Amino acid sequence: MFSAQETQKKVTRALLVGVQTPTMPPHEGQALLDELEELVQNLQIEVTEKILVRLREPNPHFLIGTGKTQELIARAREIGADVIVIDEDLSPAQQRNWEAEAKIAVIDRCEVILDIFADRAQTREAILQVGLARMEYSLPRLKRAWTHLSRQRGGGTGGRGQGETQLENDRRIVRDRIAQFRRELAEVVKQRDVQRRKRMRVPVPTGAIVGYTNAGKSTLLNTLTGAGVLAADKLFATLDPTTRQLSLPDGQTLLLTDTVGFIRRLPHTLVEAFKATLEEVIVADFLIHVIDVTNPDLEEHAKMTMSVLGEIGALEGHTIITVFNKVDLRGDPEHLRAVHMHHPDAVYVSAVTGEGIDTLLQRIVEVLHEGNRAVELLVPHDRYDVLGKLHAAGGIHRTETRDDGVYVVGRFPPGLTGLIEPYRQVAPTRGARP
């Protein structure tokens, strides 16, 4: 197999092939192709040419029609490209067909993203997550590594050729590695859960910064908390969640977490593998959704972020503060006016200059005050699991055992709204002190 790391070592010049289908918005194919260019350049590979192909319907053999495939391979040879990068997910069979025809490496968008993640991973958790995703991606593609060996079954004896034996050995090794990654990742998840439970013993609210990759999330965390997190102008600069303490203007303290950025067509294996990391988003009391106001595709980026958040179950019960970043770069005035018109309730900031940060801090204070109003609950006797979670959150002020359940008065973070809503009673009397 042409693994992503081997590709990075062996190839230096790439031909990129984008796809525009009838079901896609008119300019989406070109926007994705431009994004792919930035992804490939992150691997230190020169992009020699980009070609956008209009595809009416996928070809099962190459994805793209046979004639167009031959044209693209010929063009790759003309410009001296040593890798062709397809801006779609290729099936293992399609990838093998391309490489058999082109005689050079052919990779898809998924493999490029996996390679960037592997290059950026620093902590044990991130390394395990990326390793798991890469192994799951590699398993059905192992045949690519053994095209020079025979895989024919040996006549009537039932024997197998050298390639078949080697292929089965490789599959067994990869499956063992996948199992090992999952075991080790499960241990890391347990450790993270223990750390989170320790934090929850003290009723400190939590927030998570989310958004499209390179929107300025790490820079914002640094500006708000002085965290000193790596903030580079490149895709996926941050893979590991970083949690820092933030003191608010009203004296409250909260924990704020920076998370990995999302991207359109994020490989599904990575979404699954990174659920442990993204749990910080799921359990947060509120989210700060950071959007690059200068990016012409900001609406698509925002939709993609919300889609992934929905997929991991992070939208229910969360207040989301929408933040448009990089206002210091200004850009097209008409574009900025249009954004303000469509998002009048958003906060507009520059994480670099500090413009708008005071407004953002005040918005966070308002969200926490709104979410932490005292509530009265009546929890049935058979729902002591709910009571356990409320005690763990540290927000209970008073309890009273009654015939029909346990009466509870307390203040709880917004992340518990979905849990407590079924048991909510009449709000406490104005001026009452729970």
HELIX and SHEET records of a PDB file:
HELIX    1   1 ALA A    4  LYS A   10  1                                   7    
HELIX    2   2 GLU A   28  GLN A   41  1                                  14    
HELIX    3   3 THR A   66  GLU A   78  1                                  13    
HELIX    4   4 PRO A   92  ALA A  102  1                                  11    
HELIX    5   5 ARG A  109  ARG A  120  1                                  12    
HELIX    6   6 ARG A  124  SER A  138  1                                  15    
HELIX    7   7 LEU A  139  TRP A  146  5                                   8    
HELIX    8   8 GLY A  155  THR A  157  5                                   3    
HELIX    9   9 GLN A  162  MET A  200  1                                  39    
HELIX   10  10 LYS A  217  THR A  225  1                                   9    
HELIX   11  11 HIS A  268  ALA A  273  1                                   6    
HELIX   12  12 LYS A  275  ILE A  282  1                                   8    
HELIX   13  13 LEU A  298  GLU A  311  1                                  14    
HELIX   14  14 VAL A  327  LEU A  329  5                                   3    
HELIX   15  15 PRO A  333  HIS A  342  1                                  10    
HELIX   16  16 ILE A  357  GLY A  371  1                                  15    
HELIX   17  17 TYR A  384  ALA A  393  1                                  10    
HELIX   18  18 PRO A  414  LEU A  416  5                                   3    
HELIX   19  19 THR A  417  ILE A  420  1                                   4    
HELIX   20  20 GLU A  421  TYR A  423  5                                   3    
SHEET    1   A 4 GLU A  46  ARG A  54  0                                        
SHEET    2   A 4 ARG A  13  GLN A  20  1                                        
SHEET    3   A 4 VAL A  83  ILE A  86  1                                        
SHEET    4   A 4 ALA A 105  ASP A 108  1                                        
SHEET    1   B 2 ARG A 153  GLY A 154  0                                        
SHEET    2   B 2 GLY A 159  ARG A 160 -1                                        
SHEET    1   C 6 THR A 242  SER A 247  0                                        
SHEET    2   C 6 THR A 253  ASP A 258 -1                                        
SHEET    3   C 6 THR A 206  GLY A 211  1                                        
SHEET    4   C 6 PHE A 286  ASP A 292  1                                        
SHEET    5   C 6 THR A 319  ASN A 325  1                                        
SHEET    6   C 6 VAL A 347  TYR A 348  1                                        
SHEET    1   D 3 VAL A 375  VAL A 379  0                                        
SHEET    2   D 3 GLY A 405  GLY A 410 -1                                        
SHEET    3   D 3 ILE A 396  ARG A 402 -1                                        
END                                                                             
